[in-house]
Amino acid sequence: MKKYGPNKFAEAKKVPGYISFLNQYKDPMQIVLLVAAVVSIIIQQWSTALILIILTLFNALLALRQEGKAESSVPPCRRC
């Protein structure tokens, strides 16, 4: 044990919530929706832009919730 260290996995550092939220915007669909919102703002379609922005926020929050459920469903390692 002294030569190789303990027989356990290194624990991953917890990513802050705001970083996880921002990482949701790496998804191509999120990018397309944001570009559509910007175009809507440029052509002064305010209601369409607002709906698209709300849709991207809702989608990111749902994805965060799903990731949280997935992380909590994984049991801790008993042999570590």
Steps between C-alpha positions, in 0.01 A plus 500: 500500500785739570651439159185559290270691733146412608284285274230754417392732225586866516186696573401750235472860610147633511435746218328822616137534396550808283772321301270203446227739388731674252621164369144433386553765234764288324215297354443581130124533545547758774735695273251491213222627727718782632601603148132500403427720803774746398365511144152560641634790702672645193179489298308629803286193559507550877244235596674231294838592649359486852339161441825359357706629793250358751507170311880476522493581872231238560694242300823570693323474835336171404834358389660606831220333691544177302876502558443553871263204514749284311784593736291431809389160369857368486578331833829580672783251461500263799834339430693828465 
